[in-house]
Amino acid sequence: MLPPMLRLPALDVHQPANLADALALREQLGPGARWVAGGTDLLPNLKLHMVDAEHLVSLRALAELHGITVDAATGELCIGAATRLADLAADPDVLAHAPVLAFAAGRVASPQLRNMGTLGGNLCLDTRCRYINQSELWREALGGCLKSHGTECHVVPGGQGCVAALSSDTAPVLIVHGAAIDVLGPHGASRSVAVADLYDTDGLQHVRLEDGEVLVRVRVPRQPATARHAYRKWAARASIDFPLVSVALRLDLATTGLDLASATGTATLAGGQLAVGVLGPRPRVLDLGRFAGRPVDEALALELGDFAFARCHPLPNVPYDAAYRRERLAVEVRRAVRGMA
């Protein structure tokens, strides 16, 4: 007997003319409605019956959620949440002010998906787990899990919280850039949230947005001349796949004007930050202040890899061996330091 075809459930799609109308409509429709922009994450999950919706409110054509600008006075980079990942990866302002963000956006999935997926959608990706991202028939045979109509976590037996992993490529990069998001809710209520504070430890509700709130824009502050950034991801295939390990690194140098690619060992570290993805529902953020005063050389690359290995413990929540992912994490951190410019 062949498994049933994956079809979208019956639902209504609404296309409001502006952001105010979208917020009012979402509030009117209630909890049975969901936002949709590119749909590259939501639509497959609807087909697998991992999430439910009676209404989709489209954000794709809303002018308020598009555009990439640079503030002339502060140098802050402002990116609309509905900006496509393909556009983000190729935008001249992003390449000039946050090239590692452009690089990370260009590594998401495949060209077809980057032409649909958005920055806001990548930040709000649902968490993934080897026990949930399966067909409904497969999940029923297993007896479900905390995230799928069950009461047991198969990753951490006896665990009371879901540890499904966030696989966003852009989130770790934005964290080490000190980026923030602007959020708008019903009746015009607005707030700003640091990307580092956007995520919670519960894989069932890992994004700290209230029902009806929408991510409007991402703001990336101008980076100091002494800052160097890098992003590395490892996946089973070079395209399509979500990362199985991802690391974003920022090194703050004590001296300006140094090119690490050609002057390794001459720069001195003043501090920095490491954000590690795909461990659980939120990235693990590690401060590198303890390494201040050290020369940025091969010895530091090795030590930072060991530091990440000691502090990060991948779980068997995504495909591939957790012990190997931990070893690979250390390798990717070392490669990030060596390849940094």
PAMARSE-427107 format. One record per residue (C-alpha): residue in three letters; x, y, z. Coordinates in Angstrom, 2 decimals, always signed. Each point is the difference from the previous one (the first is absolute). Layout:
N
  rest       c1       c2       c3
   Ala        X        Y        Z
...
% end
This chain:
341
  rest       c1       c2       c3
   Met    +0.00    +0.00    +0.00
   Leu    +1.42    +3.36    -1.02
   Pro    +0.16    +2.78    +2.60
   Pro    -2.51    +2.83    -0.48
   Met    +1.06    +2.98    -2.09
   Leu    +1.14    +3.07    +1.88
   Arg    -2.74    +2.54    -0.62
   Leu    -0.67    +3.35    +1.57
   Pro    -3.03    +0.00    +2.28
   Ala    -3.01    +2.11    -0.94
   Leu    +0.69    +3.61    +0.98
   Asp    -0.64    +3.59    -1.07
   Val    +2.81    +2.30    -1.14
   His    -0.41    +3.72    +0.67
   Gln    +2.00    +2.75    -1.72
   Pro    -0.36    +3.28    +1.92
   Ala    +0.98    +3.24    -1.69
   Asn    +2.17    +1.38    +2.80
   Leu    +1.49    -0.90    +3.35
   Ala    -2.76    +1.65    +2.04
   Asp    -2.64    -2.03    -1.83
   Ala    +2.07    -3.16    +0.47
   Leu    +0.22    +0.48    +3.77
   Ala    -3.72    +0.75    +0.29
   Leu    -0.89    -3.01    -2.12
   Arg    +2.25    -2.33    +1.98
   Glu    -1.61    +1.15    +3.24
   Gln    -3.48    -0.49    -1.49
   Leu    +0.78    -3.52    -1.24
   Gly    +1.36    -1.11    +3.37
   Pro    +2.32    -2.89    +0.88
   Gly    -0.96    -2.00    -3.11
   Ala    +1.99    +2.45    -2.17
   Arg    +3.72    +0.04    -0.79
   Trp    +2.30    +2.44    -1.74
   Val    +1.56    -1.15    -3.27
   Ala    +2.65    +1.70    -2.13
   Gly    +2.13    -2.37    -2.09
   Gly    -1.65    -3.10    +1.46
   Thr    +3.06    -2.20    -0.47
   Asp    -0.18    -1.18    +3.64
   Leu    -3.70    +0.35    +0.81
   Leu    -1.51    -1.71    -3.05
   Pro    +1.95    -3.28    +0.34
   Asn    -0.88    -0.07    +3.70
   Leu    -3.68    +0.47    -0.85
   Lys    +0.21    -2.88    -2.47
   Leu    +1.53    -2.22    +2.66
   His    -2.70    +1.10    +2.49
   Met    +2.70    +1.18    +2.38
   Val    -1.88    +3.29    +0.38
   Asp    -3.61    +0.96    -0.61
   Ala    -1.53    +3.08    -1.58
   Glu    -3.38    +1.03    -1.35
   His    +1.21    +3.31    -1.41
   Leu    +3.27    +1.31    -1.40
   Val    +0.62    +3.76    +0.01
   Ser    +2.53    +0.87    -2.69
   Leu    +2.79    +2.47    +0.79
   Arg    +1.84    -0.35    -3.28
   Ala    -1.35    +3.09    -1.80
   Leu    -0.03    +2.42    +2.95
   Ala    +2.22    +2.97    -0.85
   Glu    +0.69    +0.70    +3.70
   Leu    +1.90    -3.30    +0.27
   His    +2.30    +0.56    -2.98
   Gly    +3.08    +2.08    -0.67
   Ile    +3.65    +0.14    +1.05
   Thr    +1.38    +3.34    +1.15
   Val    +3.01    +1.39    +1.85
   Asp    -0.40    +2.87    +2.46
   Ala    +2.37    +2.73    -1.16
   Ala    +0.61    +1.26    +3.52
   Thr    +0.44    -3.23    +1.96
   Gly    +0.95    -2.48    -2.70
   Glu    -2.75    -2.35    +1.21
   Leu    -1.14    -2.52    -2.60
   Cys    -3.80    -0.41    -0.10
   Ile    -1.46    -3.03    -1.79
   Gly    -3.72    -0.62    -0.55
   Ala    -1.16    -3.34    +1.40
   Ala    -1.57    -1.04    -3.33
   Thr    +3.28    +0.49    -1.88
   Arg    +0.74    -3.13    -1.99
   Leu    +3.14    -1.89    +0.97
   Ala    +1.23    +0.14    -3.60
   Asp    -0.27    +3.80    +0.02
   Leu    +1.67    +0.20    +3.41
   Ala    +2.96    -2.05    -1.25
   Ala    +0.56    +2.30    -2.99
   Asp    -0.86    +3.44    +1.39
   Pro    +2.90    +2.52    -0.28
   Asp    -0.73    +1.62    +3.37
   Val    -0.06    -3.35    +1.79
   Leu    +3.19    -1.08    -1.75
   Ala    +1.67    +3.24    +1.06
   His    -1.22    +0.19    +3.61
   Ala    -0.61    -3.64    +0.99
   Pro    +1.60    -2.28    -2.60
   Val    -0.15    -3.07    +2.24
   Leu    -3.79    +0.42    +0.27
   Ala    -0.18    +0.04    -3.81
   Phe    +2.18    -3.10    -0.07
   Ala    -2.22    -1.86    +2.49
   Ala    -3.16    +0.94    -1.90
   Gly    +1.60    -1.31    -3.18
   Arg    +0.65    -3.37    +1.65
   Val    -3.64    -0.69    +0.90
   Ala    -1.53    -3.00    -1.78
   Ser    +0.00    +0.48    -3.81
   Pro    -0.45    +2.87    -2.50
   Gln    -3.67    -0.88    -0.45
   Leu    -0.67    +0.14    +3.74
   Arg    +2.06    +3.16    +0.49
   Asn    -2.14    +1.64    -2.68
   Met    -3.06    -0.69    +2.17
   Gly    +1.25    -0.04    +3.59
   Thr    +0.33    +3.24    +1.99
   Leu    +2.27    +1.29    +2.74
   Gly    -2.89    +0.16    +2.45
   Gly    -0.99    -3.54    -0.85
   Asn    +3.54    -1.26    +0.51
   Leu    +0.12    +1.61    +3.43
   Cys    -3.38    -1.50    +0.92
   Leu    +0.69    -3.51    -1.34
   Asp    -1.83    -2.70    +1.88
   Thr    +2.29    -2.28    +1.99
   Arg    +0.96    -3.32    -1.56
   Cys    +0.50    -3.47    +1.46
   Arg    +0.55    -3.45    -1.45
   Tyr    -3.12    -1.17    +1.86
   Ile    -2.37    +2.74    -1.19
   Asn    +1.02    +0.81    -3.58
   Gln    -1.52    -3.19    -1.32
   Ser    -3.33    -1.04    -1.50
   Glu    -3.07    -0.05    +2.21
   Leu    -0.18    -3.79    -0.39
   Trp    +3.62    -0.33    +1.22
   Arg    -0.68    +2.23    +3.02
   Glu    -3.15    -1.93    +0.90
   Ala    +1.90    -3.30    -0.13
   Leu    +2.56    +1.45    +2.42
   Gly    -2.72    +1.19    +2.36
   Gly    +0.68    +3.68    -0.55
   Cys    +2.28    +2.25    +2.06
   Leu    -0.23    +3.21    +2.00
   Lys    -0.26    +1.97    -3.25
   Ser    -2.40    -2.39    -1.73
   His    -2.98    -1.17    +2.07
   Gly    +2.06    -2.03    +2.44
   Thr    +1.36    +0.20    +3.52
   Glu    +3.55    -1.33    -0.41
   Cys    +3.23    +1.50    -1.29
   His    +1.94    -2.59    -2.00
   Val    +3.17    +2.11    -0.04
   Val    +0.23    +0.41    +3.78
   Pro    -2.06    -2.84    +1.52
   Gly    -1.97    +1.34    +2.91
   Gly    +0.66    +3.58    -1.06
   Gln    -2.72    +2.54    +0.71
   Gly    +0.98    +2.48    -2.72
   Cys    +0.27    -0.29    -3.78
   Val    +3.61    +0.23    -1.22
   Ala    -0.69    +0.18    -3.74
   Ala    +2.69    +2.09    -1.71
   Leu    -0.11    +3.40    -1.67
   Ser    +1.73    -0.34    -3.38
   Ser    +0.01    +3.67    -1.06
   Asp    +3.12    +1.09    -1.87
   Thr    -0.51    +3.72    +0.57
   Ala    -0.83    -0.02    +3.73
   Pro    +3.53    -0.79    +1.32
   Val    +1.51    +2.56    -2.39
   Leu    -2.39    +2.74    +1.08
   Ile    +0.66    -0.80    +3.66
   Val    +3.76    +0.57    -0.27
   His    -0.73    +3.22    -1.93
   Gly    -2.07    +1.27    +2.94
   Ala    -3.11    +0.29    -2.19
   Ala    -3.53    +0.71    +1.21
   Ile    -3.48    -0.45    -1.45
   Asp    -2.96    +2.36    +0.00
   Val    -3.32    -1.68    +0.78
   Leu    -3.50    +1.37    -0.55
   Gly    -3.09    -1.39    +1.69
   Pro    -3.75    +0.58    +0.03
   His    -1.16    +3.61    +0.52
   Gly    +3.42    +1.35    -1.00
   Ala    +1.92    -1.30    +3.01
   Ser    +3.70    -0.06    -0.94
   Arg    +3.18    -1.20    +1.66
   Ser    +3.61    -0.74    -0.78
   Val    +1.70    -3.28    +0.89
   Ala    +3.66    -1.00    -0.29
   Val    +0.32    -3.04    -2.26
   Ala    +1.94    -1.64    +2.85
   Asp    -3.15    +0.31    +2.15
   Leu    -2.48    -1.12    -2.67
   Tyr    +0.24    -3.72    +0.81
   Asp    -1.09    -2.11    +2.95
   Thr    +1.09    -3.46    +1.14
   Asp    -3.36    -1.67    -0.71
   Gly    -0.13    -1.55    -3.46
   Leu    -3.80    +0.18    +0.02
   Gln    +0.01    +3.82    +0.14
   His    +3.58    +1.05    -0.59
   Val    -0.61    +3.44    -1.55
   Arg    -0.94    +2.64    +2.56
   Leu    -2.77    +1.64    -2.04
   Glu    -3.53    +0.38    +1.28
   Asp    -2.91    -1.27    -2.08
   Gly    -0.80    +2.62    -2.63
   Glu    +3.40    +1.72    +0.13
   Val    +1.99    +0.30    -3.20
   Leu    +3.72    +0.50    -0.59
   Val    +0.31    +3.25    -1.99
   Arg    +3.72    +0.59    -0.49
   Val    +3.48    -1.00    +1.10
   Arg    +2.49    +2.68    +1.06
   Val    +3.72    -0.72    -0.15
   Pro    +2.22    +2.61    +1.69
   Arg    +3.13    +1.25    -1.72
   Gln    +2.85    -2.30    +0.93
   Pro    +3.21    +1.41    +1.49
   Ala    +3.03    +0.13    -2.25
   Thr    +1.67    -2.44    +2.38
   Ala    -2.69    -2.69    -0.40
   Arg    +0.48    -3.08    -2.19
   His    -2.82    -2.45    -0.75
   Ala    -0.35    -3.50    -1.40
   Tyr    -2.72    -2.59    -0.54
   Arg    +0.41    -3.72    -0.56
   Lys    -2.59    -2.70    -0.43
   Trp    +0.22    -3.71    -0.59
   Ala    -2.74    -2.10    -1.56
   Ala    -0.09    -3.41    -1.62
   Arg    -0.37    +1.66    -3.42
   Ala    +1.27    +3.34    -1.23
   Ser    -3.51    +1.19    -0.91
   Ile    -3.64    -0.62    +0.99
   Asp    +0.85    -1.37    +3.46
   Phe    -0.39    +1.87    +3.26
   Pro    +3.27    +0.40    +1.92
   Leu    +0.91    -2.78    +2.41
   Val    +2.62    +2.28    +1.57
   Ser    +0.25    +3.77    -0.35
   Val    +2.30    +2.58    +1.59
   Ala    +0.10    +3.78    -0.23
   Leu    +3.09    +1.69    +1.36
   Arg    +0.94    +3.59    +0.78
   Leu    +3.54    +0.89    +1.03
   Asp    +0.66    +3.49    +1.34
   Leu    +3.58    +1.03    -0.65
   Ala    +2.05    +2.35    +2.15
   Thr    +1.40    +1.76    -3.07
   Thr    -1.69    +1.28    -3.17
   Gly    +1.17    -0.49    -3.55
   Leu    +1.19    -3.60    +0.27
   Asp    -0.87    -2.62    -2.60
   Leu    -0.03    -3.34    +1.78
   Ala    +0.20    -1.90    -3.26
   Ser    +3.51    +1.31    -0.62
   Ala    +1.12    +1.07    +3.48
   Thr    -1.00    -2.94    +2.19
   Gly    +1.84    +0.22    +3.28
   Thr    +0.50    +3.79    -0.06
   Ala    -3.50    +0.92    +1.22
   Thr    -0.93    -0.07    +3.69
   Leu    -3.43    -1.06    +1.17
   Ala    -2.01    +2.44    +2.13
   Gly    -3.13    -2.17    +0.28
   Gly    -2.69    -1.57    -2.10
   Gln    -3.01    -2.26    -0.16
   Leu    -0.85    -3.44    -1.33
   Ala    -3.57    -1.06    -0.85
   Val    -0.58    -3.71    -0.62
   Gly    -3.14    -1.19    -1.75
   Val    -1.87    -3.31    -0.33
   Leu    +0.58    -1.02    +3.60
   Gly    -3.53    +0.60    +1.22
   Pro    -2.87    +2.49    -0.27
   Arg    +2.31    +3.01    +0.23
   Pro    +3.63    +0.66    -0.95
   Arg    +2.65    -0.39    +2.68
   Val    +1.87    +3.30    +0.45
   Leu    +3.50    -0.05    +1.48
   Asp    +1.98    +3.06    +1.04
   Leu    +3.68    -0.03    -1.00
   Gly    +1.20    +2.65    +2.45
   Arg    +2.11    -2.58    +1.84
   Phe    +2.31    -0.14    -3.04
   Ala    +0.68    +3.76    -0.05
   Gly    +3.65    +0.88    -0.49
   Arg    +0.75    -3.13    -1.99
   Pro    +1.54    +0.23    -3.48
   Val    -2.38    -1.08    -2.75
   Asp    +1.93    -2.95    -1.32
   Glu    -0.21    -3.74    -0.50
   Ala    +0.31    -0.65    +3.72
   Leu    -3.07    +2.14    +0.64
   Ala    -1.92    -1.77    -2.77
   Leu    +0.72    -3.35    +1.64
   Glu    -0.90    +1.28    +3.46
   Leu    -3.30    +1.53    -1.14
   Gly    -0.90    -3.32    -1.63
   Asp    +0.71    -1.78    +3.29
   Phe    -2.01    +2.65    +1.86
   Ala    -3.05    -0.59    -2.22
   Phe    +0.41    -3.76    +0.35
   Ala    +0.02    +0.26    +3.80
   Arg    -2.97    +2.37    +0.23
   Cys    -2.32    -1.45    -2.66
   His    -1.65    -3.40    +0.10
   Pro    -2.08    -0.87    -3.09
   Leu    -2.99    -2.25    +0.63
   Pro    -1.33    -2.81    -2.21
   Asn    -2.81    +2.35    -1.07
   Val    +0.96    +0.31    -3.68
   Pro    +1.35    -2.63    -2.39
   Tyr    +3.67    -0.95    +0.29
   Asp    +1.99    -1.21    +2.96
   Ala    +0.05    +2.51    +2.88
   Ala    +3.59    -0.86    +0.99
   Tyr    +1.21    +0.66    -3.55
   Arg    -1.93    +3.28    -0.12
   Arg    +1.83    +1.08    +3.14
   Glu    +3.38    -0.81    -1.57
   Arg    -1.08    +1.77    -3.18
   Leu    -1.03    +3.06    +1.99
   Ala    +3.54    +0.39    +1.32
   Val    +1.36    -0.40    -3.54
   Glu    -2.33    +2.68    -1.38
   Val    +0.98    +2.46    +2.73
   Arg    +3.68    -0.51    -0.80
   Arg    -0.67    +0.45    -3.71
   Ala    -1.99    +3.18    +0.72
   Val    +3.00    +1.54    +1.78
   Arg    +2.44    -1.10    -2.69
   Gly    -2.12    +1.33    -2.86
   Met    -0.97    +3.29    +1.61
   Ala    +0.84    +3.23    -1.76
% end
